[in-house]
């Protein structure tokens, strides 16, 4: 799978975004992307000049209060540290695991047809409540819910990874009847399906496969229920094969605006999980370990009275341009962080473990290390290097490095220097 991660927030489209807004949005987007453990290939920065050479408002709105400024130096360094880490996200399957999360195996079904209902006299909710009204109540309680593509559901084995699926035809429609057969087979094999739909979507009446001869259904949901062997308004939950179906005749978009809407959705999903014997777990944090990396997010408006989760290890927060090393990291509500756990780096490793630059080559010979690196011209580079003992001498392009540009603690050398697009040669003895 290729995940396109756009670091670029088009200046023209967001004239009132400051660098602070940009940085926070980027951290949240990146964290969400990395919480998909199977994804490790990235198009990192299609238009780097817009990030590193663009100018953003200092305040909002920019026209009234201030001018525009280039990217802050700390942010330049932070971006380069993370870019280097992204190149190392392919980790062995046995090294990828959830340390903290709510119930796993939950998904919400989505279709490309969602884009077709954004306009017209019966346009879908402008806030996409038909989707977020089902997904966010799960996410807020630490359930790593995934969007599940309806168009792909018919592929052999695609749905097997999910235990509970949520579905609505408010704001979207099934492109073919084949999807219903695939979904029915999945339920019969032991899946739990939660359908939340009041059949009130005006697009149910468009001329499509479910209401065209030989079919004559007022909504695609009715065809689905027929495939499941269910009455349109029968008693629920209903057992179907080894699985079950729960139907709630409610608008998901309406639930997204209702004071108790989130709890209503969670109760439905919890009930569905119970029907198939899936333990229900809620959490105020999601922590995914990917080899030596830790992807962490803490929810606000989450589990009542839950204490912040604390991660322990030899941790380097990669969203901190200083690349400090700490023994623990507390996930307070709203926190997003990508950490490097040095305690999970292979024992005896000597060499670069984190860098706000690109390491072109690295050679370890006896007690000396030679490194060639490059980066954004003039930006501040920080490099963490695992060493068994404090270095006796360090040079950059043949120049001795002053004592205030490096430090050594607990087996880690932190080296600071100015990046060069033409390359920097580092020698450590």
Order of alpha helices (4+ residues) and beta strands (2+ residues): beta-alpha-beta-alpha-beta-alpha-beta-alpha-beta-beta-alpha-beta-beta-alpha-beta-alpha-beta-beta-alpha-alpha-beta-beta-beta-beta-beta-beta-beta-beta-beta-beta-beta-beta-beta-beta
